[in-house]
Amino acid sequence: MKDINEVLRRKQAQYTELAKHIEMLQQAADKLREVAPLLADDSDDEPAVLTEVEEDSKNAMAAKAGVQSTTANSKSGRTPRWP
C-alpha cells in the first residue's frame, strides 16, 4: 500500500504543473486574440479567426482536465504516457 502523503504530494505536483500549462495556454490565446485582426485579410474573416482560437483554447484546457481526471482515477499507480 502506498504512503498517502507521497500520493498527495505527487498529485499536488501534477496539479501545479497542469495549472502552469493552463496559464500558458491562456496567455497564448490572449496574444493570438491581439494579433488576429492584424492577420485577417478583411473584416469578414475576423470573427471566424477569433472563434477558432477560442475553441482551440477551450479544447486544450478540456484535454488537460481530462488527463487530470484520468490520472486521478488511475488505480494502477503507473505514470501515464504523454503523447
N, CA, C and O atoms as CSV, one atom per row, in Angstrom:
chain,resi,resn,atom,element,x,y,z
A,1,MET,N,N,0.846,-1.182,0.000
A,1,MET,CA,C,0.000,0.000,0.000
A,1,MET,C,C,0.889,1.242,0.000
A,1,MET,O,O,1.918,1.293,0.673
A,2,LYS,N,N,0.463,2.238,-0.770
A,2,LYS,CA,C,1.272,3.444,-0.909
A,2,LYS,C,C,1.080,4.368,0.285
A,2,LYS,O,O,0.028,4.393,0.924
A,3,ASP,N,N,2.119,5.112,0.557
A,3,ASP,CA,C,2.050,6.120,1.605
A,3,ASP,C,C,1.162,7.264,1.113
A,3,ASP,O,O,1.433,7.855,0.067
A,4,ILE,N,N,0.124,7.572,1.850
A,4,ILE,CA,C,-0.857,8.581,1.432
A,4,ILE,C,C,-0.210,9.953,1.263
A,4,ILE,O,O,-0.632,10.723,0.400
A,5,ASN,N,N,0.774,10.268,2.044
A,5,ASN,CA,C,1.450,11.567,1.920
A,5,ASN,C,C,2.225,11.672,0.611
A,5,ASN,O,O,2.268,12.734,-0.009
A,6,GLU,N,N,2.826,10.580,0.201
A,6,GLU,CA,C,3.559,10.568,-1.063
A,6,GLU,C,C,2.599,10.728,-2.240
A,6,GLU,O,O,2.868,11.486,-3.171
A,7,VAL,N,N,1.486,10.013,-2.190
A,7,VAL,CA,C,0.482,10.126,-3.246
A,7,VAL,C,C,-0.049,11.551,-3.306
A,7,VAL,O,O,-0.170,12.118,-4.393
A,8,LEU,N,N,-0.364,12.130,-2.175
A,8,LEU,CA,C,-0.866,13.506,-2.119
A,8,LEU,C,C,0.157,14.486,-2.678
A,8,LEU,O,O,-0.202,15.397,-3.424
A,9,ARG,N,N,1.413,14.309,-2.329
A,9,ARG,CA,C,2.471,15.194,-2.818
A,9,ARG,C,C,2.578,15.112,-4.339
A,9,ARG,O,O,2.720,16.135,-5.009
A,10,ARG,N,N,2.510,13.905,-4.883
A,10,ARG,CA,C,2.589,13.729,-6.338
A,10,ARG,C,C,1.393,14.376,-7.038
A,10,ARG,O,O,1.546,15.032,-8.069
A,11,LYS,N,N,0.219,14.185,-6.473
A,11,LYS,CA,C,-0.988,14.763,-7.076
A,11,LYS,C,C,-0.937,16.289,-7.033
A,11,LYS,O,O,-1.356,16.944,-7.987
A,12,GLN,N,N,-0.437,16.855,-5.956
A,12,GLN,CA,C,-0.299,18.308,-5.864
A,12,GLN,C,C,0.711,18.820,-6.880
A,12,GLN,O,O,0.514,19.885,-7.464
A,13,ALA,N,N,1.783,18.080,-7.095
A,13,ALA,CA,C,2.776,18.476,-8.092
A,13,ALA,C,C,2.177,18.422,-9.491
A,13,ALA,O,O,2.428,19.309,-10.306
A,14,GLN,N,N,1.395,17.398,-9.774
A,14,GLN,CA,C,0.719,17.302,-11.069
A,14,GLN,C,C,-0.271,18.445,-11.256
A,14,GLN,O,O,-0.352,19.036,-12.333
A,15,TYR,N,N,-1.009,18.748,-10.222
A,15,TYR,CA,C,-1.987,19.838,-10.276
A,15,TYR,C,C,-1.281,21.170,-10.538
A,15,TYR,O,O,-1.756,21.969,-11.345
A,16,THR,N,N,-0.173,21.413,-9.879
A,16,THR,CA,C,0.594,22.643,-10.077
A,16,THR,C,C,1.109,22.735,-11.506
A,16,THR,O,O,1.055,23.800,-12.120
A,17,GLU,N,N,1.604,21.632,-12.032
A,17,GLU,CA,C,2.113,21.610,-13.408
A,17,GLU,C,C,0.983,21.881,-14.405
A,17,GLU,O,O,1.160,22.648,-15.352
A,18,LEU,N,N,-0.164,21.258,-14.196
A,18,LEU,CA,C,-1.305,21.498,-15.080
A,18,LEU,C,C,-1.778,22.946,-15.005
A,18,LEU,O,O,-2.155,23.532,-16.020
A,19,ALA,N,N,-1.758,23.516,-13.817
A,19,ALA,CA,C,-2.161,24.919,-13.659
A,19,ALA,C,C,-1.217,25.839,-14.435
A,19,ALA,O,O,-1.664,26.822,-15.026
A,20,LYS,N,N,0.080,25.532,-14.439
A,20,LYS,CA,C,1.044,26.320,-15.208
A,20,LYS,C,C,0.777,26.204,-16.701
A,20,LYS,O,O,0.845,27.196,-17.427
A,21,HIS,N,N,0.474,24.997,-17.159
A,21,HIS,CA,C,0.181,24.785,-18.579
A,21,HIS,C,C,-1.078,25.546,-18.998
A,21,HIS,O,O,-1.116,26.151,-20.069
A,22,ILE,N,N,-2.093,25.511,-18.160
A,22,ILE,CA,C,-3.335,26.228,-18.459
A,22,ILE,C,C,-3.079,27.726,-18.528
A,22,ILE,O,O,-3.584,28.403,-19.425
A,23,GLU,N,N,-2.306,28.243,-17.595
A,23,GLU,CA,C,-1.981,29.678,-17.598
A,23,GLU,C,C,-1.223,30.064,-18.870
A,23,GLU,O,O,-1.488,31.109,-19.463
A,24,MET,N,N,-0.282,29.218,-19.283
A,24,MET,CA,C,0.469,29.498,-20.507
A,24,MET,C,C,-0.446,29.484,-21.726
A,24,MET,O,O,-0.312,30.324,-22.617
A,25,LEU,N,N,-1.372,28.534,-21.766
A,25,LEU,CA,C,-2.328,28.475,-22.876
A,25,LEU,C,C,-3.236,29.699,-22.904
A,25,LEU,O,O,-3.546,30.221,-23.975
A,26,GLN,N,N,-3.658,30.155,-21.737
A,26,GLN,CA,C,-4.499,31.344,-21.673
A,26,GLN,C,C,-3.735,32.582,-22.145
A,26,GLN,O,O,-4.295,33.423,-22.848
A,27,GLN,N,N,-2.478,32.697,-21.769
A,27,GLN,CA,C,-1.660,33.823,-22.220
A,27,GLN,C,C,-1.462,33.774,-23.732
A,27,GLN,O,O,-1.522,34.804,-24.404
A,28,ALA,N,N,-1.228,32.591,-24.259
A,28,ALA,CA,C,-1.063,32.454,-25.702
A,28,ALA,C,C,-2.350,32.825,-26.432
A,28,ALA,O,O,-2.310,33.481,-27.473
A,29,ALA,N,N,-3.480,32.409,-25.892
A,29,ALA,CA,C,-4.763,32.748,-26.506
A,29,ALA,C,C,-4.989,34.256,-26.495
A,29,ALA,O,O,-5.487,34.814,-27.473
A,30,ASP,N,N,-4.631,34.915,-25.409
A,30,ASP,CA,C,-4.767,36.373,-25.322
A,30,ASP,C,C,-3.906,37.062,-26.386
A,30,ASP,O,O,-4.356,37.996,-27.050
A,31,LYS,N,N,-2.678,36.596,-26.538
A,31,LYS,CA,C,-1.787,37.196,-27.538
A,31,LYS,C,C,-2.307,36.954,-28.952
A,31,LYS,O,O,-2.231,37.833,-29.811
A,32,LEU,N,N,-2.834,35.760,-29.183
A,32,LEU,CA,C,-3.386,35.457,-30.509
A,32,LEU,C,C,-4.609,36.329,-30.807
A,32,LEU,O,O,-4.812,36.749,-31.946
A,33,ARG,N,N,-5.414,36.597,-29.790
A,33,ARG,CA,C,-6.569,37.477,-29.994
A,33,ARG,C,C,-6.112,38.883,-30.376
A,33,ARG,O,O,-6.780,39.561,-31.157
A,34,GLU,N,N,-4.986,39.322,-29.834
A,34,GLU,CA,C,-4.467,40.659,-30.144
A,34,GLU,C,C,-3.991,40.757,-31.592
A,34,GLU,O,O,-4.214,41.774,-32.249
A,35,VAL,N,N,-3.346,39.719,-32.088
A,35,VAL,CA,C,-2.779,39.788,-33.432
A,35,VAL,C,C,-3.709,39.258,-34.515
A,35,VAL,O,O,-3.449,39.470,-35.699
A,36,ALA,N,N,-4.777,38.579,-34.143
A,36,ALA,CA,C,-5.692,38.013,-35.133
A,36,ALA,C,C,-6.244,39.068,-36.084
A,36,ALA,O,O,-6.278,38.821,-37.290
A,37,PRO,N,N,-6.676,40.229,-35.603
A,37,PRO,CA,C,-7.176,41.238,-36.550
A,37,PRO,C,C,-6.099,41.712,-37.525
A,37,PRO,O,O,-6.408,42.068,-38.662
A,38,LEU,N,N,-4.863,41.719,-37.095
A,38,LEU,CA,C,-3.774,42.151,-37.972
A,38,LEU,C,C,-3.518,41.130,-39.076
A,38,LEU,O,O,-3.099,41.482,-40.179
A,39,LEU,N,N,-3.772,39.875,-38.768
A,39,LEU,CA,C,-3.524,38.811,-39.737
A,39,LEU,C,C,-4.687,38.610,-40.705
A,39,LEU,O,O,-4.515,38.031,-41.777
A,40,ALA,N,N,-5.856,39.086,-40.327
A,40,ALA,CA,C,-7.037,38.911,-41.174
A,40,ALA,C,C,-6.925,39.802,-42.410
A,40,ALA,O,O,-6.528,40.963,-42.313
A,41,ASP,N,N,-7.285,39.239,-43.593
A,41,ASP,CA,C,-7.235,39.993,-44.844
A,41,ASP,C,C,-8.342,41.036,-44.905
A,41,ASP,O,O,-8.111,42.171,-45.324
A,42,ASP,N,N,-9.555,40.648,-44.484
A,42,ASP,CA,C,-10.651,41.601,-44.458
A,42,ASP,C,C,-11.448,41.419,-43.171
A,42,ASP,O,O,-11.253,40.442,-42.448
A,43,SER,N,N,-12.325,42.339,-42.894
A,43,SER,CA,C,-13.036,42.325,-41.622
A,43,SER,C,C,-14.018,41.166,-41.505
A,43,SER,O,O,-14.418,40.834,-40.389
A,44,ASP,N,N,-14.429,40.529,-42.615
A,44,ASP,CA,C,-15.368,39.415,-42.556
A,44,ASP,C,C,-14.742,38.174,-41.926
A,44,ASP,O,O,-15.457,37.382,-41.311
A,45,ASP,N,N,-13.439,37.983,-42.059
A,45,ASP,CA,C,-12.767,36.805,-41.518
A,45,ASP,C,C,-12.461,36.927,-40.031
A,45,ASP,O,O,-12.200,35.919,-39.374
A,46,GLU,N,N,-12.489,38.117,-39.500
A,46,GLU,CA,C,-12.074,38.348,-38.120
A,46,GLU,C,C,-12.861,37.527,-37.102
A,46,GLU,O,O,-12.228,36.872,-36.274
A,47,PRO,N,N,-14.182,37.513,-37.103
A,47,PRO,CA,C,-14.898,36.715,-36.100
A,47,PRO,C,C,-14.596,35.225,-36.205
A,47,PRO,O,O,-14.522,34.545,-35.182
A,48,ALA,N,N,-14.422,34.711,-37.396
A,48,ALA,CA,C,-14.132,33.290,-37.564
A,48,ALA,C,C,-12.777,32.937,-36.959
A,48,ALA,O,O,-12.625,31.888,-36.333
A,49,VAL,N,N,-11.804,33.806,-37.146
A,49,VAL,CA,C,-10.470,33.551,-36.602
A,49,VAL,C,C,-10.521,33.555,-35.083
A,49,VAL,O,O,-9.958,32.668,-34.442
A,50,LEU,N,N,-11.184,34.535,-34.506
A,50,LEU,CA,C,-11.272,34.612,-33.051
A,50,LEU,C,C,-12.039,33.420,-32.482
A,50,LEU,O,O,-11.654,32.887,-31.441
A,51,THR,N,N,-13.091,33.002,-33.129
A,51,THR,CA,C,-13.858,31.848,-32.665
A,51,THR,C,C,-13.001,30.599,-32.706
A,51,THR,O,O,-13.047,29.783,-31.786
A,52,GLU,N,N,-12.220,30.440,-33.763
A,52,GLU,CA,C,-11.354,29.273,-33.889
A,52,GLU,C,C,-10.311,29.248,-32.784
A,52,GLU,O,O,-10.044,28.190,-32.215
A,53,VAL,N,N,-9.718,30.386,-32.472
A,53,VAL,CA,C,-8.711,30.463,-31.407
A,53,VAL,C,C,-9.350,30.125,-30.068
A,53,VAL,O,O,-8.765,29.391,-29.271
A,54,GLU,N,N,-10.541,30.649,-29.812
A,54,GLU,CA,C,-11.217,30.368,-28.551
A,54,GLU,C,C,-11.550,28.886,-28.431
A,54,GLU,O,O,-11.391,28.303,-27.358
A,55,GLU,N,N,-12.008,28.270,-29.514
A,55,GLU,CA,C,-12.336,26.847,-29.488
A,55,GLU,C,C,-11.094,26.009,-29.246
A,55,GLU,O,O,-11.137,25.054,-28.471
A,56,ASP,N,N,-9.985,26.350,-29.898
A,56,ASP,CA,C,-8.737,25.609,-29.694
A,56,ASP,C,C,-8.291,25.721,-28.244
A,56,ASP,O,O,-7.844,24.739,-27.651
A,57,SER,N,N,-8.411,26.912,-27.675
A,57,SER,CA,C,-8.024,27.131,-26.292
A,57,SER,C,C,-8.885,26.301,-25.350
A,57,SER,O,O,-8.369,25.677,-24.422
A,58,LYS,N,N,-10.203,26.291,-25.585
A,58,LYS,CA,C,-11.111,25.512,-24.739
A,58,LYS,C,C,-10.841,24.026,-24.885
A,58,LYS,O,O,-10.863,23.296,-23.894
A,59,ASN,N,N,-10.588,23.565,-26.106
A,59,ASN,CA,C,-10.300,22.155,-26.334
A,59,ASN,C,C,-9.020,21.733,-25.624
A,59,ASN,O,O,-8.947,20.643,-25.058
A,60,ALA,N,N,-8.027,22.590,-25.658
A,60,ALA,CA,C,-6.764,22.271,-24.990
A,60,ALA,C,C,-6.964,22.184,-23.484
A,60,ALA,O,O,-6.427,21.286,-22.837
A,61,MET,N,N,-7.734,23.113,-22.923
A,61,MET,CA,C,-7.989,23.083,-21.490
A,61,MET,C,C,-8.807,21.855,-21.112
A,61,MET,O,O,-8.559,21.243,-20.073
A,62,ALA,N,N,-9.776,21.489,-21.941
A,62,ALA,CA,C,-10.583,20.306,-21.672
A,62,ALA,C,C,-9.717,19.055,-21.725
A,62,ALA,O,O,-9.885,18.142,-20.917
A,63,ALA,N,N,-8.800,19.016,-22.669
A,63,ALA,CA,C,-7.901,17.863,-22.774
A,63,ALA,C,C,-7.028,17.751,-21.533
A,63,ALA,O,O,-6.815,16.657,-21.012
A,64,LYS,N,N,-6.528,18.880,-21.065
A,64,LYS,CA,C,-5.706,18.863,-19.848
A,64,LYS,C,C,-6.528,18.408,-18.653
A,64,LYS,O,O,-6.041,17.631,-17.831
A,65,ALA,N,N,-7.760,18.874,-18.542
A,65,ALA,CA,C,-8.623,18.462,-17.445
A,65,ALA,C,C,-8.926,16.972,-17.538
A,65,ALA,O,O,-8.997,16.293,-16.514
A,66,GLY,N,N,-9.105,16.455,-18.752
A,66,GLY,CA,C,-9.340,15.025,-18.938
A,66,GLY,C,C,-8.154,14.204,-18.503
A,66,GLY,O,O,-8.320,13.144,-17.899
A,67,VAL,N,N,-6.961,14.675,-18.798
A,67,VAL,CA,C,-5.746,13.980,-18.372
A,67,VAL,C,C,-5.680,13.970,-16.860
A,67,VAL,O,O,-5.302,12.964,-16.260
A,68,GLN,N,N,-6.044,15.081,-16.236
A,68,GLN,CA,C,-6.002,15.164,-14.783
A,68,GLN,C,C,-6.990,14.177,-14.168
A,68,GLN,O,O,-6.641,13.474,-13.220
A,69,SER,N,N,-8.221,14.109,-14.689
A,69,SER,CA,C,-9.200,13.197,-14.116
A,69,SER,C,C,-8.819,11.753,-14.386
A,69,SER,O,O,-9.044,10.889,-13.538
A,70,THR,N,N,-8.249,11.473,-15.547
A,70,THR,CA,C,-7.809,10.123,-15.861
A,70,THR,C,C,-6.691,9.706,-14.922
A,70,THR,O,O,-6.668,8.576,-14.434
A,71,THR,N,N,-5.771,10.616,-14.672
A,71,THR,CA,C,-4.658,10.325,-13.770
A,71,THR,C,C,-5.168,10.120,-12.355
A,71,THR,O,O,-4.697,9.225,-11.653
A,72,ALA,N,N,-6.111,10.926,-11.931
A,72,ALA,CA,C,-6.640,10.821,-10.578
A,72,ALA,C,C,-7.407,9.521,-10.393
A,72,ALA,O,O,-7.415,8.962,-9.297
A,73,ASN,N,N,-8.047,9.035,-11.441
A,73,ASN,CA,C,-8.834,7.819,-11.347
A,73,ASN,C,C,-8.019,6.561,-11.605
A,73,ASN,O,O,-8.552,5.455,-11.511
A,74,SER,N,N,-6.757,6.705,-11.925
A,74,SER,CA,C,-5.928,5.552,-12.243
A,74,SER,C,C,-5.697,4.714,-10.991
A,74,SER,O,O,-5.323,5.237,-9.941
A,75,LYS,N,N,-5.923,3.405,-11.115
A,75,LYS,CA,C,-5.722,2.514,-9.975
A,75,LYS,C,C,-4.399,1.784,-10.066
A,75,LYS,O,O,-3.944,1.192,-9.088
A,76,SER,N,N,-3.777,1.821,-11.240
A,76,SER,CA,C,-2.565,1.048,-11.432
A,76,SER,C,C,-1.354,1.677,-10.768
A,76,SER,O,O,-0.397,0.970,-10.451
A,77,GLY,N,N,-1.367,2.985,-10.550
A,77,GLY,CA,C,-0.253,3.652,-9.924
A,77,GLY,C,C,0.883,3.947,-10.883
A,77,GLY,O,O,1.922,4.460,-10.467
A,78,ARG,N,N,0.704,3.628,-12.184
A,78,ARG,CA,C,1.744,3.882,-13.155
A,78,ARG,C,C,1.650,5.308,-13.652
A,78,ARG,O,O,0.583,5.921,-13.626
A,79,THR,N,N,2.763,5.822,-14.101
A,79,THR,CA,C,2.793,7.158,-14.697
A,79,THR,C,C,2.149,7.087,-16.078
A,79,THR,O,O,2.492,6.217,-16.879
A,80,PRO,N,N,1.197,8.019,-16.367
A,80,PRO,CA,C,0.537,7.956,-17.667
A,80,PRO,C,C,1.495,8.308,-18.796
A,80,PRO,O,O,2.446,9.066,-18.605
A,81,ARG,N,N,1.237,7.757,-19.960
A,81,ARG,CA,C,2.040,8.066,-21.136
A,81,ARG,C,C,1.548,9.376,-21.734
A,81,ARG,O,O,0.346,9.589,-21.890
A,82,TRP,N,N,2.478,10.235,-22.060
A,82,TRP,CA,C,2.133,11.510,-22.675
A,82,TRP,C,C,2.428,11.420,-24.159
A,82,TRP,O,O,3.452,10.865,-24.559
A,83,PRO,N,N,1.539,11.961,-24.979
A,83,PRO,CA,C,1.756,11.892,-26.433
A,83,PRO,C,C,2.928,12.720,-26.878
A,83,PRO,O,O,3.236,12.764,-28.069
